[in-house]
Amino acid sequence: MNRREFALTSAVSLGSPALPAFAQAPGFWTLLREGGCVVLMRHALTDPGVGDPPNFKLGECGTQRNLSAAGREQARRVGAAFLREQVKLDQVRSSAWCRCVDTAMLAFKQNTVWPPINSFFGAGGQDEQTRAVLDAVEGWQAPRNLMLVTHQVNISALTGDYLAMGEVLVTRPAAQGSKLNRLRVLARQTF
């Protein structure tokens, strides 16, 4: 575990009300305005916990770990920033978990549930789902941008990076036929 992961894990486990803010990488908004980006967002802040309660059910939000009031506000801030910066998202897709659907709808007012980005925390299917996402986004080109609202485990499998809740990564997939095993992170922003 690197220092950043340790700090984030410690803040969450110690009940810290806010995660540390990290500086914006140069070029975040510029890259998005240029297009051709696959943008990965970890769902906004949730009620305390890890994973979901036993016997949770997709489609039944009351059985899942959901966005907190701070998370709902965080999702709205993300959407406001994208509007302010005049960044166009051609598609917004999310995991079927309520915290991801709600983040997408609060931030971007649009969403399509996409099973390849469903959480595989505590379950199998990581390699198959990750490959399905990489294959689907291969060759994604400007001027289009694709937003994927998903979970930390999925984003880590796709990029090798660990994200705080509500953090956003900008990637540009490789050209058609390259069959990369990871997306390269070009910029990140915490909201």
SEKEMI-154379 format. One record per residue (C-alpha): x, y, z; residue in one letter. Coordinates in steps of 0.05 Angstrom, whole numbers, plus 5000, padded with zeros to 4 digits. Example, Ala and Ser with C-alpha at 12.3 -4.5 7.8 and 13.67 -1.06 7.14 Angstrom:
524649105156A 527349795143S 
This chain:
500050005000M 503050674980N 502651305023R 496651584987R 492650944996E 494750915069F 492551635081A 485851525047L 484650865083T 486651175150S 482151775140A 476151325125V 477550825181S 478651375233L 471951675215G 474852305185S 469052715157P 473052945096A 478252615053L 484653005038P 484453444977A 489653334923F 492153864875A 489153874805Q 493853594753A 495354084697P 491253984635G 485053644665F 479954104632W 484154214570T 484453474556L 476953404565L 475553994518R 479953664465E 475753034470G 477352304456G 477452174531C 474851604572V 473451924639V 473151474701L 469551724763M 468951364829R 461951464857H 461152054905A 461752004981L 457451475014T 454851305082D 460450985123P 462350275107G 465949815059V 462249435006G 454949315017D 450848995072P 449948245068P 444248025021N 443948704986F 439948714921K 441349104858L 435349534842G 433449594915E 437250204940C 434950105012G 439149465015T 445649804992Q 450750305018R 448450954987N 450751674977L 451052105039S 448352815039A 455553045028A 456052554969G 449852824936R 452653524942E 459353284916Q 456052974854A 452453634841R 459254004846R 462253544795V 456553684747G 456954434759A 464454424744A 463454044678F 458154564658L 462455154680R 468354874641E 463954724580Q 466054004576V 461353574533K 460152854552L 457352444495D 455551854538Q 454951744613V 454951024637R 454750754707S 454850124748S 448049864768A 449350024842W 444950594867C 450851014891R 453651014819C 446951134785V 445351694834D 452252014824T 451352004749A 444352294750M 445852834801L 452253044765A 450552954691F 442852874687K 443852264643Q 445951544651N 445850854621T 447350264667V 453049854637W 454349174669P 461849134652P 463049684704I 458949354759N 462849244823S 466548584829F 468548714901F 468248054937G 465947694874A 469147394812G 469447654742G 474748194750Q 478947984689D 472947884644E 469648544662Q 476148934657T 477648634588R 470448794565A 471349534584V 478249584552L 475749264488D 469549714486A 473450364494V 479250184448E 479750694393G 475051204427W 476451844389Q 475652594393A 471352984396P 467252484437R 468152384512N 465551794552L 464251834627M 464251184667L 461751244739V 463950624776T 467550334837H 474650374863Q 476049634849V 474049714776N 478050354766I 484150044799S 483649444753A 483049904692L 488650394711T 492650134770G 490750764808D 486850844873Y 481451394875L 477951754931A 470351774927M 468352314877G 475252334844E 475652344769V 481052084722L 482052274649V 484751744602T 485451674527R 484950964502P 489950684453A 488550634379A 484350064351Q 487849394353G 492949564409S 489849104462K 492649474523L 491849164592N 490849844626R 488550544612L 493951074621R 491851634668V 493252324639L 490152764693A 485952724756R 481553184797Q 478153124865T 471753514876F 
